[in-house]
Amino acid sequence: METELVQYIRLVRRWLWLIVLAAFLAGGAAYLQASRQLDLYQARATISVGTYFQAPNPTSGEIYTGMQLAQNYVILAKSHSVLQAAIDEGNLPISVGALSASLSASVVNQTTFIQLSATHPDPILVVQMVDEVAKQLILNSPTNLTPEQQAQVDLANSEIARLNVQLEQSRQRLAALDAQIATATDPQEIERLNEQYNTVISQINEASSNIAWFTDTIARLQQRTNALEIVEPARLAGQVARNEFQTTILGALVGAALAFGLVLLIEYLDDTIRTVDQATQTLSLPTLAVIPKFGKSRASYSERLIAYRQPDSPVAEEYRTLRTNLMFSANGGKAVFIVTSPGPGDGKTVTIANLAVTMAVAGWRVLLIDADLRRPRLHDIFGAENRVGLSTLLALDPGDLPASEMSLHRLPPHYAECIQETEIPGLSVIASGYIPLNPAEVLGSANMQQWFRFFRSSPDIDIILIDTPPVLIAADSAVLASNLDIPAVMVIEAGRTRPGGALRARDRLASLEIDIKGLVLNAVSRRDEGYGYGHDYYYYYYYKKQEAGEKSASNGGAATTRRR
């Protein structure tokens, strides 16, 4: 989980410019859109589902059913038929789509009340819109009684009226009997009046019971769960406040989210090797060095010799790390390495040139050979002549040299001119020379083996570094490493080399039992690799020191000018 979080953080750091740019553009567009909108007015109306709230003791079943029906009426309120009927009946100058977009319907939480609201620039029209939709919603519900139900209600009302008249008459008769019983003296007469009194009482009780039954019937018919009633007519709620700041922030967040989604898509489609972990897991080879991306893309080859031009830079320190790891793997004796890459443009030539500089600066006598007889570049880096070089030497037979002339400094002039000294003490370069028609055959020739034995036995050479063509472009690297039994170092460029190409290059060398010492991950973005505290401190220290040097030089120049 922590590893994934770190990867996402690195991803955001690498693409932060895109995310910020997308957020800025989206936020700006949202602000312009919000500032150009007309003032909006809102109208509201409230509708009740069912009439249970008028009952003294509503049941829980009625309440629950009303709440479920309210959800359905919310959907029905925005249906095409209801909206079209509202437009037709109210003669509203608006389309169904526009009415649907401006209208909202929702159920008040934990109630059976539906709240209809709409927004529109016209305050009068917005009230008409809500009012007509509420009316059409009621017309589409079984709110009114059916003819049969209405007939039952009318019959019950007439019976209640008749019973009320009968009840009043019975009560008057009861009062008269009370008076007669009070004045009567004859026992038989009193008994007869009491019997009549009891009969009237029974008539009153029966009439009251019938009135109650008819009243309950009317209440049951009128009190239905699936009925709508407007409890608050449509009215203007006021002007809708425009929150341009919130709209801008929301637009910026949406833009940033879309940009981040695009970044994830790009990263998903990007199958190149970017980090040390990816390179190590893919190739199962040790990483000898991680070279950060440096310089400008259009910089000349000589400007990329950073180990010599800027020896205190962090990049030069990485090349020194490569030197240390290679010399440790050499296990004593004269070190010889071939530097190659899966494909062109991975930076193998710049890598071997800077590696040679770090070794020469450390005191070793280094011979750097440009065996890339297809696209040579070492002479451009060191400003050497390419008129003669390796191809010239391979046209000559070193077997003709006497044993006393095994030293580089004792070679005859036509041999010695192929080996050029550089401005770095202890570093000699053999350029490629002219381009032969068959580079692989030339590098695999017997003369190449003899010259290699000569260089290896020369007391003037401590380290031999050979730049070769990419493995997947030509067989030169494999032929040279296999014939001369030289270990290889593979350079891959972060964000450019694909795992498939790197694996094919490794397998091609391994099939010839060539010892691959490890790989160099070149042109790594600091945000991709996520350098630790030490690297960050080194970068900070180096650039602060460089700025101080520039200021010192500037002040010195100014003082010189003043003295003049």
Secondary structure as GFF3:
##gff-version 3
##sequence-region A 1 564
A	DSSP	alpha_helix	2	14	.	.	.	ID=ss1
A	DSSP	alpha_helix	16	36	.	.	.	ID=ss2
A	DSSP	beta_strand	41	49	.	.	.	ID=ss3
A	DSSP	three_ten_helix	52	54	.	.	.	ID=ss4
A	DSSP	alpha_helix	60	77	.	.	.	ID=ss5
A	DSSP	alpha_helix	80	90	.	.	.	ID=ss6
A	DSSP	alpha_helix	96	102	.	.	.	ID=ss7
A	DSSP	beta_strand	103	107	.	.	.	ID=ss8
A	DSSP	beta_strand	113	120	.	.	.	ID=ss9
A	DSSP	alpha_helix	123	139	.	.	.	ID=ss10
A	DSSP	alpha_helix	147	183	.	.	.	ID=ss11
A	DSSP	alpha_helix	187	222	.	.	.	ID=ss12
A	DSSP	beta_strand	228	239	.	.	.	ID=ss13
A	DSSP	alpha_helix	244	269	.	.	.	ID=ss14
A	DSSP	alpha_helix	276	283	.	.	.	ID=ss15
A	DSSP	beta_strand	287	292	.	.	.	ID=ss16
A	DSSP	three_ten_helix	302	304	.	.	.	ID=ss17
A	DSSP	alpha_helix	306	309	.	.	.	ID=ss18
A	DSSP	alpha_helix	314	330	.	.	.	ID=ss19
A	DSSP	beta_strand	335	340	.	.	.	ID=ss20
A	DSSP	alpha_helix	348	361	.	.	.	ID=ss21
A	DSSP	beta_strand	366	370	.	.	.	ID=ss22
A	DSSP	alpha_helix	378	382	.	.	.	ID=ss23
A	DSSP	alpha_helix	390	394	.	.	.	ID=ss24
A	DSSP	three_ten_helix	398	400	.	.	.	ID=ss25
A	DSSP	three_ten_helix	403	405	.	.	.	ID=ss26
A	DSSP	three_ten_helix	408	410	.	.	.	ID=ss27
A	DSSP	alpha_helix	413	416	.	.	.	ID=ss28
A	DSSP	beta_strand	420	421	.	.	.	ID=ss29
A	DSSP	beta_strand	427	430	.	.	.	ID=ss30
A	DSSP	alpha_helix	439	443	.	.	.	ID=ss31
A	DSSP	alpha_helix	446	457	.	.	.	ID=ss32
A	DSSP	beta_strand	463	467	.	.	.	ID=ss33
A	DSSP	alpha_helix	476	484	.	.	.	ID=ss34
A	DSSP	beta_strand	488	493	.	.	.	ID=ss35
A	DSSP	alpha_helix	499	511	.	.	.	ID=ss36
A	DSSP	beta_strand	516	524	.	.	.	ID=ss37
A	DSSP	alpha_helix	526	529	.	.	.	ID=ss38
A	DSSP	alpha_helix	533	563	.	.	.	ID=ss39
###
